[in-house]
Amino acid sequence: MPGRPPLSRLDLNLLVALDALLAERSVTKAAERLHLSQPALSASLARLRTHFNDPLLARRGNSYELTVLGIRLAEHASTALESARRVFDSQADWTPEQSTREFSIYGSDYAFATIGTAASALATERAPGVRFRFMLHNPLIIDDIGNRLRSVDGMLIPHGFLNDLPYVDLTRDRWLVVASESNTRISQGLTMKLMGDSPWVFTYQSRTAFTSASRQLQELGIEPRIDAVVESFLALPQFIAGTERLGLIQSGLAGIALGTPGIRLLEPPFEATPVLNALWWHPVHDRDPEHAWLRGLFTEAARRGA
């Protein structure tokens, strides 16, 4: 854009201030977060407003709201700041035993409760200073996954959602039907007709967020009547106990699901497509030795649990 200073003339400390201001929507809170004085951060905000020719934060009564540009910048600032941190955290000689790096991984609570916990436990044995940040994905993140994966280390998600990205296969799982022990409709067994007549709880339901088994039901001509959508596999049984609802859950969570009183698990009356879980990442990480160690860690954790 004409008139904009080159990157070499920008104070990149402003990126830190911008991220805090847009996240906190308050000069006072952002200053506390960064351990700076309020006048110092007010000066940074003034410079940012001049640079963007936009107030970024606009007063509404006793609080501040983000402007339209501020809303657009909020996510970009966080991503850019994380990328900058990764650049300056890189080391010529990296050893996992001495590392204090934090790896950021997107995924579902199912992925975290299974392969995530196994990889984290293995890392504690091999590299006690390494930390993990496991973050729940959502449909918006998956829709923008090409950009999102630039600023994180990977995503744990089954095949069928991402394309044209490097990955390593980890675990294979199968689907089970979740039902209430008090559900008398299934006393004689589970049939396709009963599945079509029953109310359901789905974990995801959108164009890009779904489970392979729920999509398969529709392909078999069953349009489930959905009572609730809860974006959590771990919470799913609680929405089913004591009702006539049905749900679908991976067998890897069977033990956790059965920990909910009044829940039973059944094999589906159709050949459900297995779940093939994988770790996906952006190609920018391909030659990163730290990331290569991470990939090996998850692969070994999956093999141990097989």
C-alpha positions in Angstrom: 0.0 0.0 0.0 1.5 3.4 -1.0 2.9 5.4 1.9 3.3 2.4 4.2 6.8 2.1 5.8 8.9 -1.0 4.9 8.9 -3.8 7.4 12.5 -3.0 8.4 11.4 0.4 9.7 8.5 -1.0 11.8 8.9 -1.6 15.5 7.8 -5.2 15.9 7.1 -4.6 19.6 4.0 -2.9 18.3 2.8 -6.4 17.2 2.9 -7.5 20.9 1.0 -4.4 21.9 -1.5 -4.8 19.1 -2.2 -8.5 20.0 -2.8 -7.6 23.7 -5.0 -4.6 22.9 -7.2 -6.4 20.5 -7.5 -9.4 22.8 -8.2 -7.4 26.0 -10.1 -4.5 24.3 -8.8 -2.3 27.1 -5.6 -0.3 27.5 -5.6 -0.9 31.2 -6.0 -4.7 31.0 -3.5 -4.9 28.1 -0.9 -3.0 30.0 -1.4 -5.3 33.0 -1.0 -8.3 30.7 2.3 -7.0 29.3 3.5 -5.6 32.6 3.8 -2.1 31.1 2.6 1.2 32.3 -0.7 2.5 31.0 0.9 5.6 29.4 3.4 3.4 27.6 0.7 1.3 26.1 -1.5 4.3 25.3 1.5 5.6 23.3 1.7 2.3 21.4 -2.0 2.5 20.6 -1.5 6.0 19.3 1.2 4.8 16.9 -0.9 1.8 15.8 -3.9 4.1 15.1 -1.6 6.3 13.0 -0.2 3.3 11.1 -3.5 1.8 10.3 -5.4 5.1 10.0 -8.1 3.6 12.2 -9.0 3.9 15.9 -9.0 0.0 16.3 -10.7 0.4 19.7 -13.8 2.6 19.8 -15.4 3.7 23.1 -19.0 2.5 23.6 -20.3 3.8 26.9 -18.0 2.6 29.6 -16.2 0.0 27.5 -14.4 -0.3 24.2 -15.3 -2.3 21.1 -13.2 -3.3 18.2 -13.7 -1.5 14.9 -14.3 -3.5 11.8 -10.6 -3.4 11.0 -9.8 -4.3 14.6 -11.9 -7.4 14.3 -10.1 -8.4 11.1 -6.7 -7.8 12.7 -7.4 -9.7 15.9 -6.8 -13.1 14.5 -4.0 -12.0 12.2 -2.1 -10.4 15.0 -2.2 -13.5 17.2 -1.1 -15.7 14.3 1.7 -13.3 13.3 2.9 -13.0 16.9 3.0 -16.8 17.3 4.9 -17.1 14.0 7.4 -14.5 15.1 7.9 -16.3 18.4 8.7 -19.5 16.5 11.3 -17.8 14.4 13.2 -16.5 17.4 12.7 -19.6 19.5 14.5 -21.7 16.9 17.9 -23.1 17.9 20.8 -24.4 15.8 21.4 -27.3 18.2 18.2 -28.6 19.6 17.9 -31.5 22.0 14.5 -32.6 23.4 16.0 -33.4 26.8 16.9 -29.8 27.3 14.1 -28.1 25.4 11.4 -26.0 26.9 9.5 -25.6 23.7 5.7 -25.6 23.7 4.0 -27.5 20.8 0.5 -26.3 19.8 -2.0 -28.9 18.5 -5.5 -28.6 17.3 -8.0 -31.5 17.7 -11.2 -32.7 19.3 -11.5 -33.9 22.9 -11.6 -37.4 21.6 -8.1 -36.9 20.0 -6.8 -35.3 23.2 -8.2 -38.0 25.5 -6.6 -40.8 23.4 -3.5 -40.1 21.4 -2.9 -36.7 23.0 -2.6 -38.0 26.5 -0.4 -40.9 25.3 2.0 -38.5 23.4 2.1 -36.1 26.4 3.0 -38.9 28.8 5.7 -40.1 26.5 7.1 -36.6 26.2 7.3 -36.4 30.0 9.6 -39.4 29.9 11.8 -38.2 27.0 11.7 -34.4 27.3 10.4 -33.2 30.7 10.7 -29.5 29.8 8.6 -29.8 26.6 5.0 -28.6 27.0 1.9 -29.1 24.9 -1.0 -26.7 24.2 -4.0 -28.8 23.0 -6.6 -26.5 21.5 -10.1 -27.6 20.4 -10.8 -27.1 16.8 -14.1 -25.9 15.3 -15.6 -25.6 11.8 -14.1 -22.1 11.3 -10.6 -23.4 12.0 -11.0 -26.3 9.6 -12.3 -24.0 6.9 -9.2 -21.9 7.2 -6.8 -24.7 8.0 -4.2 -23.8 5.4 -3.5 -20.5 7.3 -4.1 -21.9 10.8 -1.5 -24.6 10.5 1.2 -22.1 9.7 1.1 -20.9 13.3 0.6 -24.2 15.1 2.4 -27.5 15.0 -0.4 -29.7 13.8 -3.9 -31.0 13.9 -5.2 -34.4 15.2 -8.1 -35.2 12.9 -9.2 -38.3 11.0 -8.9 -38.6 7.2 -11.7 -37.1 5.2 -11.5 -33.5 6.2 -8.1 -32.2 5.0 -6.4 -32.4 1.6 -3.0 -31.6 0.1 -1.2 -31.4 3.5 1.5 -33.7 4.9 0.4 -36.2 7.6 1.3 -39.3 9.5 -1.2 -42.0 10.3 -1.6 -42.8 14.0 -4.5 -44.9 15.1 -7.5 -46.8 13.8 -10.8 -46.9 15.7 -14.3 -48.0 15.1 -17.8 -46.5 15.9 -20.2 -47.6 18.6 -23.8 -46.5 19.2 -24.4 -44.8 22.6 -27.8 -45.5 24.2 -29.4 -45.2 27.6 -29.9 -48.4 29.7 -33.5 -47.2 30.3 -34.2 -47.0 26.6 -36.7 -49.9 26.2 -36.9 -49.3 22.4 -33.6 -51.1 22.0 -34.4 -54.1 24.3 -34.7 -56.4 21.3 -31.6 -55.0 19.6 -30.7 -52.2 17.4 -32.0 -52.1 13.8 -31.7 -49.6 10.9 -35.4 -48.8 11.2 -35.0 -48.0 14.9 -32.0 -45.8 14.2 -34.2 -43.9 11.7 -37.0 -43.5 14.1 -35.0 -42.5 17.1 -33.9 -39.0 18.2 -30.1 -38.3 18.1 -27.4 -36.3 19.6 -24.7 -35.4 17.1 -21.2 -34.1 18.0 -20.9 -32.0 14.8 -23.3 -31.0 12.1 -22.2 -28.7 9.3 -20.8 -28.8 5.8 -17.2 -29.3 7.0 -17.7 -30.6 10.5 -19.3 -34.1 10.8 -18.4 -37.6 11.7 -17.9 -40.3 9.0 -20.5 -42.5 10.7 -23.2 -39.8 10.7 -22.5 -39.0 7.1 -22.7 -42.7 6.3 -26.1 -42.9 7.9 -27.4 -40.3 5.5 -25.8 -42.1 2.6 -27.8 -45.2 3.7 -31.0 -43.3 3.5 -31.4 -42.5 7.2 -32.0 -38.8 8.0 -31.6 -38.7 11.8 -33.9 -36.5 13.9 -31.4 -34.4 15.8 -32.4 -33.3 19.3 -29.0 -31.7 20.2 -25.6 -30.9 18.8 -22.8 -30.9 21.3 -19.2 -30.4 20.0 -17.7 -32.8 22.5 -17.4 -36.6 22.3 -16.7 -36.8 26.1 -20.0 -34.9 27.0 -22.1 -36.9 24.5 -23.2 -39.7 26.9 -24.5 -37.2 29.4 -27.0 -35.9 26.8 -28.2 -39.5 26.2 -28.5 -41.0 29.6 -32.2 -41.3 30.7 -33.5 -40.6 27.2 -34.4 -42.4 24.0 -31.7 -40.6 22.2 -28.8 -42.3 20.3 -25.3 -41.1 19.6 -22.1 -42.3 18.0 -18.8 -42.5 19.7 -15.4 -44.0 19.0 -14.5 -47.2 20.7 -11.4 -45.6 22.1 -13.7 -43.6 24.4 -15.7 -46.7 25.5 -14.3 -46.8 29.0 -14.9 -43.0 29.5 -18.5 -43.3 28.1 -19.4 -46.2 30.3 -18.3 -44.1 33.3 -21.5 -42.1 32.8 -24.2 -43.8 34.9 -27.0 -45.4 32.8 -25.1 -45.7 29.5 -24.7 -48.7 27.3 -22.8 -49.2 24.1 -23.9 -51.2 21.1 -22.4 -52.3 17.8 -24.1 -50.4 14.9 -26.4 -52.5 12.6 -24.3 -51.5 9.6 -20.7 -51.7 8.7 -19.5 -48.4 9.8 -16.4 -47.0 8.1 -13.4 -47.1 10.6 -11.8 -43.9 11.9 -8.2 -43.5 10.7 -6.7 -40.8 12.9 -3.7 -38.8 11.7 -1.5 -35.9 12.6 -1.5 -33.2 9.9 0.8 -30.2 9.6 1.8 -27.4 7.3 4.6 -28.0 4.8 6.6 -25.2 6.4 7.4 -27.6 9.2 8.7 -30.4 7.0 12.4 -29.7 7.6 12.1 -28.5 11.2 14.1 -31.0 13.4 11.9 -30.2 16.4 8.8 -30.9 14.5 10.3 -34.1 13.1 10.8 -35.2 16.8 7.2 -34.3 17.5 6.0 -36.5 14.6 8.1 -39.4 15.8 6.8 -38.9 19.3 3.1 -39.2 18.2 3.9 -42.1 16.0 5.6 -44.0 18.8 2.7 -43.1 21.2 0.2 -44.5 18.8 2.3 -47.7 18.3 2.5 -48.2 22.1 -1.3 -47.9 22.4 -2.0 -50.2 19.5 
